């Protein structure tokens, strides 16, 4: 899902810039999160916002 890709990328880059992960870990964080996510065909805007929020929350807590 594009929303997961975007949220995971933003959090991974944030963590890299704050020296929490290495540069090469950015890709790992993104693909791990995409692999864990179930695809929703034609999500509503509310589902998109919820998925974005949950993805960011989960990655920030790691």
N, C-alpha and C positions, 0 to 999 in steps of 0.2 A: 504494500500500500504506500502510495506516495507520502501520505501524512506521517507514517512511521519513519520512512527514509529521511524526511526533512527534520523531524523532531530529534531523531537519533543523531543525525549529522550535527545539528546545532549543539546538542549536549556534549557530544564527543569532542568537537572543536573547542567548546568552552573548557572542558576538562583538560585538554591539551594545553591551551593557553594559560591555564592555572597550574601547570606542572603536575596534574593528577594522573595523566596517562602519557605514554610516548606517542610520537607522531604515527608510527606504524600500527598503533592500537586503534586509531580512529576507524579504520576499515573494519576491524574485528568487532568493535562495539556496534557499528551500524548493521553489519550482516548478521550478527547474533540476534539483534533485536528483530530484524525482519524475519528471520527464521522462526522465532517464537510467536509471531503474530499470525492470527487467522485472518485471511482476506475476507472482506465484506463487499459483496457486489453491490454497487450503487448505494453507498452509505448516505444517510441524511447529513445535513450540515451539523446537526447536534451530535451525531455519532462521530463525525470528523473531529469536532472540538473535544469530545470526550477522549477519543483515542490519542489525540495530541497531548492532552493534559496527563493522561495515565502513562504514556510513554516517557514523557519528561520527568514525571514524578518517580517512576521506577528507576530510570537511569541516574537521576541525581542522588538517589538513596544508596546506590552501589559504590 
